[in-house]
Amino acid sequence: MKLTNNKIVQLLNIKYPILEGGMAWVGTAKLAAAVSNAGGLGTIGSGNMDASLLKKQIDTIKQLTDKPYAVNVIMLNPHIDEVIDLIINEKVPVAILGAGNSSKYIPKLKDNGITTLAVVSSENLALRLENAGADAIIGEGMECGGHIGDVTTMVLVRKLASILSVPVIAAGGIADGPGALAAFVLGAEAIQMGTRFIATYECEAHETYKRKILEAGIRDTIITGQKMGHPARIIKTPFGKKIAKLESSSPEEAEEALVGSLMKAFVYGDEEHGSFMAGQSVGLINEIKSVKEVIDDIMSYLEKNQIVESETR
Ligand SMILES: Cc1cc2nc3c(=O)[nH]c(=O)nc-3n(C[C@H](O)[C@H](O)[C@H](O)COP(=O)(O)O)c2cc1C
């Protein structure tokens, strides 16, 4: 396998097949630029931003890197149409569409020359989005942080690789070289990580957020929002446990408490009201590293295991 010259590396014009997953709040231009500068694909997580907020992030990343980067767009964003237009006007190299059925937006982005990837947690949606013209599909397993589906990365990625013609990117539960190696063996052509990049110097999350990731074990996450139809994996804090309980007795109250809760975790490290979104891979992460170290460590592992031919690096 020649990972430094595979379909994803060529499609995205990057050095290494490693993507930063879109992360609302957490995926700032600074973190994304660090990932792109280290040879991966950095991603601005546009979350619920309107076009003017996103424009500032795009202006910043253009100052911090001359490498390709992506903007992640979630289908729930009330400003989605203006955000899509901005991506086109700003000639953002890559759009990553997540959290829902993005088939409506793929043709428009593609017609305007934007490389477009789509995130899925099911094989049926993957086939629809491939049909709609997605250049690659990101399969996100239920181990991942943030909003989740109900199939594991191990099974989903294998399934997608066997039914799709476009390349598959594996997301969920990957935090190091062995996890990445497993994804490539399953048939993925790149990996996407979210949680691992939170525990980096360049991530602008509050120190408490990073500390919680280092401290948490593999069983220390919990799923909230399941009853309300938008399950999300967060670190098991008293707040998380309270929400999970409240969902059964008073879904409205639970819903209300979740509004702005990721922002409270990211900006203030607020343990009482914040959702510290993170995947099960928290249990594999024991130290803060630079983004470059995270990426280089994975690539060195792959090289040692002869997945990357060393002379290509
Ligand atoms: C804090 C956080 C916020 C996230 N927000 C988004 C988002 O806005 N859009 C999206 O498509 N995925 C989102 N995700 C999922 C990531 O893009 C990525 O696929 C996932 O984190 C990969 O799994 P991992 O956390 O095990 O590395 C988020 C994940 C985290 C941890």
The ligand as an SDF file (V2000), in Angstrom:
LIG
                    3D

 31 33  0  0  0  0  0  0  0  0999 V2000
  -16.2460   18.1020   19.9020 C   0  0  0  0  0  0  0  0  0  0  0  0
  -16.7000   17.4530   18.6340 C   0  0  0  0  0  0  0  0  0  0  0  0
  -17.5120   18.1650   17.7780 C   0  0  0  0  0  0  0  0  0  0  0  0
  -17.9210   17.5800   16.5570 C   0  0  0  0  0  0  0  0  0  0  0  0
  -18.6840   18.3310   15.7000 N   0  0  0  0  0  0  0  0  0  0  0  0
  -18.9480   17.8380   14.4640 C   0  0  0  0  0  0  0  0  0  0  0  0
  -19.5580   18.6840   13.4850 C   0  0  0  0  0  0  0  0  0  0  0  0
  -19.8540   19.8580   13.7250 O   0  0  0  0  0  0  0  0  0  0  0  0
  -19.7770   18.1570   12.2480 N   0  0  0  0  0  0  0  0  0  0  0  0
  -19.4380   16.8580   11.9290 C   0  0  0  0  0  0  0  0  0  0  0  0
  -19.6590   16.4440   10.7740 O   0  0  0  0  0  0  0  0  0  0  0  0
  -18.8580   16.0380   12.8430 N   0  0  0  0  0  0  0  0  0  0  0  0
  -18.5880   16.5010   14.0840 C   0  0  0  0  0  0  0  0  0  0  0  0
  -17.8910   15.7190   14.9790 N   0  0  0  0  0  0  0  0  0  0  0  0
  -17.3750   14.3960   14.5560 C   0  0  0  0  0  0  0  0  0  0  0  0
  -15.9300   14.5390   13.9880 C   0  0  0  0  0  0  0  0  0  0  0  0
  -15.9290   15.2380   12.7870 O   0  0  0  0  0  0  0  0  0  0  0  0
  -15.2270   13.1990   13.7420 C   0  0  0  0  0  0  0  0  0  0  0  0
  -15.8430   12.4780   12.7070 O   0  0  0  0  0  0  0  0  0  0  0  0
  -15.1740   12.3290   14.9630 C   0  0  0  0  0  0  0  0  0  0  0  0
  -14.7200   13.0760   16.0680 O   0  0  0  0  0  0  0  0  0  0  0  0
  -14.2320   11.1510   14.7270 C   0  0  0  0  0  0  0  0  0  0  0  0
  -14.2270   10.2890   15.8160 O   0  0  0  0  0  0  0  0  0  0  0  0
  -13.2160   10.4150   17.0580 P   0  0  0  0  0  0  0  0  0  0  0  0
  -13.7970   11.4810   17.9060 O   0  0  0  0  0  0  0  0  0  0  0  0
  -13.2860    9.0740   17.6680 O   0  0  0  0  0  0  0  0  0  0  0  0
  -11.8760   10.7750   16.5130 O   0  0  0  0  0  0  0  0  0  0  0  0
  -17.5180   16.2600   16.2200 C   0  0  0  0  0  0  0  0  0  0  0  0
  -16.7050   15.5580   17.1170 C   0  0  0  0  0  0  0  0  0  0  0  0
  -16.2940   16.1230   18.3060 C   0  0  0  0  0  0  0  0  0  0  0  0
  -15.3910   15.3440   19.2280 C   0  0  0  0  0  0  0  0  0  0  0  0
  1  2  1  0
  2  3  1  0
  2 30  2  0
  3  4  2  0
  4  5  1  0
  4 28  1  0
  5  6  2  0
  6  7  1  0
  6 13  1  0
  7  8  2  0
  7  9  1  0
  9 10  1  0
 10 11  2  0
 10 12  1  0
 12 13  2  0
 13 14  1  0
 14 15  1  0
 14 28  1  0
 15 16  1  0
 16 17  1  0
 16 18  1  0
 18 19  1  0
 18 20  1  0
 20 21  1  0
 20 22  1  0
 22 23  1  0
 23 24  1  0
 24 25  2  0
 24 26  1  0
 24 27  1  0
 28 29  2  0
 29 30  1  0
 30 31  1  0
M  END
$$$$
